[in-house]
Amino acid sequence: MMDLKRIPYGRQFIDDDDVQAVVSCLNSGWITTGPLVKRFEKKIAQRVRGRHGVAFSSGSTALMGAVAAMGLGPGDEVITTPITFAATANCVLGCGATPIFADVLPDSLLIDPQA
């Protein structure tokens, strides 16, 4: 059984090279677009052996992009868990589809296939 008393939101591992990369970006004048984003997208595509890599400004917009890429719309249903950030269901609603909530397994907190 999982320890449900403390579920961390996330864990980051940031070293001095990461900090320097951020400082370099901030000093470059290119914060949200530009050559670093293109380089990042290219490296992501190479890493996953894909033809393209697409950077998003947040997890919420990445979910919206995924839903749009799947072509979901009115009449479609998406099974998800209610134990998640609101954006998970909101991206489904935003394209006109319907989120269907399924319960999770208590030992893993993953969607119960029977639900």
GROMACS elastic network, one bead per residue, 0.5 to 0.9 nm:
[ bonds ]
;  ai    aj funct       b0    kb
    1     4     6  0.84942   500
    1   106     6  0.71393   500
    1   108     6  0.74216   500
    2     5     6  0.88152   500
    2   106     6  0.76018   500
    2   107     6  0.54592   500
    2   108     6  0.65760   500
    2   109     6  0.82420   500
    3     6     6  0.65995   500
    3     7     6  0.76182   500
    3   107     6  0.89596   500
    4     7     6  0.62247   500
    7    10     6  0.86551   500
    8    11     6  0.72205   500
   14    17     6  0.80397   500
   14    18     6  0.58808   500
   14    19     6  0.71900   500
   15    18     6  0.53413   500
   15    19     6  0.65510   500
   15    20     6  0.88473   500
   16    19     6  0.50561   500
   16    20     6  0.61318   500
   16    21     6  0.85588   500
   17    20     6  0.50793   500
   17    21     6  0.61222   500
   17    22     6  0.87437   500
   18    21     6  0.50861   500
   18    22     6  0.64115   500
   18    23     6  0.87571   500
   19    22     6  0.52332   500
   19    23     6  0.62919   500
   19    24     6  0.86150   500
   20    23     6  0.50185   500
   20    24     6  0.59979   500
   20    25     6  0.85287   500
   21    24     6  0.50387   500
   21    25     6  0.61819   500
   21    26     6  0.86561   500
   22    25     6  0.50576   500
   22    26     6  0.61577   500
   22    27     6  0.85684   500
   23    26     6  0.50936   500
   23    27     6  0.61252   500
   23    28     6  0.85641   500
   24    27     6  0.51418   500
   24    28     6  0.61154   500
   25    28     6  0.50518   500
   25    29     6  0.70741   500
   25    30     6  0.64085   500
   25    31     6  0.63317   500
   25    36     6  0.77381   500
   26    29     6  0.61075   500
   26    30     6  0.68904   500
   26    31     6  0.60754   500
   27    30     6  0.79540   500
   27    31     6  0.87875   500
   28    31     6  0.77149   500
   30    33     6  0.58971   500
   30    34     6  0.56717   500
   30    35     6  0.77837   500
   30    36     6  0.77849   500
   30    37     6  0.89741   500
   31    34     6  0.76560   500
   31    36     6  0.86916   500
   31    37     6  0.89021   500
   32    37     6  0.76230   500
   32    57     6  0.81088   500
   33    36     6  0.74059   500
   33    37     6  0.58500   500
   33    38     6  0.80839   500
   34    37     6  0.56861   500
   34    38     6  0.66353   500
   34    39     6  0.89196   500
   35    38     6  0.51314   500
   35    39     6  0.61096   500
   35    40     6  0.85522   500
   36    39     6  0.50124   500
   36    40     6  0.60367   500
   36    41     6  0.85660   500
   37    40     6  0.50116   500
   37    41     6  0.61272   500
   37    42     6  0.85644   500
   37    54     6  0.89269   500
   37    55     6  0.70839   500
   38    41     6  0.51383   500
   38    42     6  0.61678   500
   38    43     6  0.86436   500
   38    53     6  0.88377   500
   38    54     6  0.87303   500
   38    55     6  0.85419   500
   39    42     6  0.51330   500
   39    43     6  0.61905   500
   39    44     6  0.86268   500
   40    43     6  0.51414   500
   40    44     6  0.61224   500
   40    45     6  0.86148   500
   40    53     6  0.80418   500
   40    54     6  0.86732   500
   40    55     6  0.76649   500
   41    44     6  0.51305   500
   41    45     6  0.62073   500
   41    46     6  0.86475   500
   41    52     6  0.72353   500
   41    54     6  0.54907   500
   41    55     6  0.60658   500
   42    45     6  0.51810   500
   42    46     6  0.62549   500
   42    47     6  0.86226   500
   42    51     6  0.87657   500
   42    52     6  0.69869   500
   42    53     6  0.59695   500
   42    54     6  0.84956   500
   43    46     6  0.50239   500
   43    47     6  0.60018   500
   43    48     6  0.86965   500
   43    53     6  0.77001   500
   44    47     6  0.50001   500
   44    48     6  0.63104   500
   44    49     6  0.82842   500
   44    50     6  0.81457   500
   44    52     6  0.80413   500
   44    53     6  0.55364   500
   44    54     6  0.81074   500
   44    55     6  0.88724   500
   45    48     6  0.54339   500
   45    49     6  0.57344   500
   45    51     6  0.59828   500
   45    52     6  0.51064   500
   45    54     6  0.82008   500
   46    50     6  0.62053   500
   46    51     6  0.77165   500
   46    52     6  0.82709   500
   46    53     6  0.82152   500
   47    50     6  0.77119   500
   48    51     6  0.89534   500
   48    53     6  0.87795   500
   49    52     6  0.87706   500
   50    53     6  0.71652   500
   54    62     6  0.88837   500
   55    58     6  0.87832   500
   55    62     6  0.79918   500
   56    59     6  0.72953   500
   56    60     6  0.86750   500
   56    61     6  0.61611   500
   56    62     6  0.55526   500
   56    65     6  0.84195   500
   57    60     6  0.82645   500
   57    61     6  0.65448   500
   57    62     6  0.76200   500
   58    61     6  0.53790   500
   58    62     6  0.62571   500
   58    63     6  0.87424   500
   59    63     6  0.62090   500
   59    64     6  0.86633   500
   59    87     6  0.82402   500
   60    63     6  0.52023   500
   60    64     6  0.63703   500
   60    65     6  0.87187   500
   60    85     6  0.89971   500
   60    86     6  0.89046   500
   60    87     6  0.54715   500
   60    88     6  0.75409   500
   60    90     6  0.87606   500
   60    91     6  0.75644   500
   61    65     6  0.61087   500
   61    66     6  0.85782   500
   61    87     6  0.86229   500
   61    91     6  0.83375   500
   62    65     6  0.50003   500
   62    66     6  0.61945   500
   62    67     6  0.86740   500
   63    66     6  0.50208   500
   63    67     6  0.61944   500
   63    68     6  0.85514   500
   63    87     6  0.74942   500
   63    88     6  0.70012   500
   63    91     6  0.63202   500
   63    92     6  0.87455   500
   64    67     6  0.51890   500
   64    68     6  0.61472   500
   64    69     6  0.85666   500
   64    87     6  0.84738   500
   64    88     6  0.88263   500
   64    90     6  0.85821   500
   64    91     6  0.50881   500
   64    92     6  0.78005   500
   64    94     6  0.79609   500
   64    95     6  0.82331   500
   65    68     6  0.50672   500
   65    69     6  0.60335   500
   65    70     6  0.86177   500
   65    91     6  0.87098   500
   66    69     6  0.50341   500
   66    70     6  0.62580   500
   66    71     6  0.87544   500
   66    91     6  0.89609   500
   67    70     6  0.51868   500
   67    71     6  0.64746   500
   67    72     6  0.59524   500
   67    73     6  0.87360   500
   67    91     6  0.68517   500
   67    92     6  0.68364   500
   67    95     6  0.74187   500
   68    71     6  0.51081   500
   68    72     6  0.63410   500
   68    73     6  0.85114   500
   68    91     6  0.89509   500
   68    95     6  0.72894   500
   69    72     6  0.79219   500
   71    95     6  0.86519   500
   72    75     6  0.84988   500
   72    76     6  0.61801   500
   72    77     6  0.83687   500
   72    78     6  0.88473   500
   72    92     6  0.77738   500
   72    95     6  0.64959   500
   72    96     6  0.76687   500
   72    97     6  0.63858   500
   73    76     6  0.57317   500
   73    77     6  0.86083   500
   73    92     6  0.81401   500
   73    93     6  0.87147   500
   73    94     6  0.87488   500
   73    95     6  0.52073   500
   73    98     6  0.85072   500
   74    77     6  0.84388   500
   74    95     6  0.72482   500
   74    98     6  0.75699   500
   75    96     6  0.77034   500
   75    97     6  0.59701   500
   75    98     6  0.73616   500
   76    96     6  0.79831   500
   76    98     6  0.62725   500
   76    99     6  0.87008   500
   77    92     6  0.82493   500
   77    97     6  0.56863   500
   77    99     6  0.57522   500
   77   100     6  0.64962   500
   78    89     6  0.85791   500
   78    92     6  0.70770   500
   78    97     6  0.72958   500
   78    98     6  0.62397   500
   78   100     6  0.57463   500
   78   101     6  0.83706   500
   79    98     6  0.86947   500
   79    99     6  0.59963   500
   79   101     6  0.58394   500
   79   102     6  0.65694   500
   79   111     6  0.89910   500
   80    83     6  0.87338   500
   80    84     6  0.86405   500
   80    88     6  0.76148   500
   80    89     6  0.74463   500
   80    99     6  0.67006   500
   80   100     6  0.61125   500
   80   101     6  0.51560   500
   80   102     6  0.60421   500
   80   103     6  0.86672   500
   80   111     6  0.74433   500
   81    84     6  0.64141   500
   81    88     6  0.85153   500
   81    89     6  0.86816   500
   81   100     6  0.80605   500
   81   101     6  0.51923   500
   81   102     6  0.53093   500
   81   103     6  0.62975   500
   81   104     6  0.68946   500
   81   110     6  0.80809   500
   81   111     6  0.62905   500
   82    85     6  0.82662   500
   82    86     6  0.84787   500
   82    88     6  0.87978   500
   82    89     6  0.82724   500
   82   100     6  0.89706   500
   82   101     6  0.57667   500
   82   102     6  0.71373   500
   82   103     6  0.73624   500
   82   104     6  0.85973   500
   83   103     6  0.84764   500
   83   104     6  0.80547   500
   83   109     6  0.83421   500
   84    87     6  0.81853   500
   84    88     6  0.67781   500
   84    89     6  0.86374   500
   85    88     6  0.59531   500
   85    89     6  0.80775   500
   86    89     6  0.58135   500
   86    90     6  0.60672   500
   86    91     6  0.87308   500
   87    91     6  0.58062   500
   87    92     6  0.84699   500
   88    91     6  0.59136   500
   88    92     6  0.70946   500
   88    99     6  0.88147   500
   89    92     6  0.52412   500
   89    93     6  0.63111   500
   89    94     6  0.85815   500
   89    98     6  0.83235   500
   89    99     6  0.58324   500
   89   100     6  0.86758   500
   89   101     6  0.89051   500
   90    94     6  0.58402   500
   90    95     6  0.87303   500
   90    99     6  0.84397   500
   91    95     6  0.65588   500
   91    96     6  0.88780   500
   91    97     6  0.87912   500
   92    95     6  0.56152   500
   92    96     6  0.66690   500
   92    97     6  0.53482   500
   92    98     6  0.62680   500
   92    99     6  0.60939   500
   93    96     6  0.50765   500
   93    97     6  0.53821   500
   93    98     6  0.59478   500
   93    99     6  0.69095   500
   94    97     6  0.74423   500
   95    98     6  0.88834   500
  101   115     6  0.86682   500
  102   111     6  0.63195   500
  102   112     6  0.68951   500
  102   113     6  0.82797   500
  102   114     6  0.86748   500
  102   115     6  0.52579   500
  103   109     6  0.87463   500
  103   110     6  0.83922   500
  103   111     6  0.59623   500
  103   112     6  0.59005   500
  103   113     6  0.87884   500
  103   114     6  0.88080   500
  103   115     6  0.57861   500
  104   107     6  0.87637   500
  104   108     6  0.77851   500
  104   109     6  0.51358   500
  104   110     6  0.51372   500
  104   113     6  0.85210   500
  104   115     6  0.78021   500
  105   108     6  0.56736   500
  105   109     6  0.50108   500
  105   110     6  0.56370   500
  105   111     6  0.61883   500
  105   112     6  0.52298   500
  105   113     6  0.88500   500
  106   109     6  0.53871   500
  106   110     6  0.80258   500
  107   110     6  0.83254   500
  108   111     6  0.85880   500
  109   112     6  0.83654   500
  110   113     6  0.88928   500
  111   114     6  0.86140   500
  111   115     6  0.75375   500
  112   115     6  0.52313   500
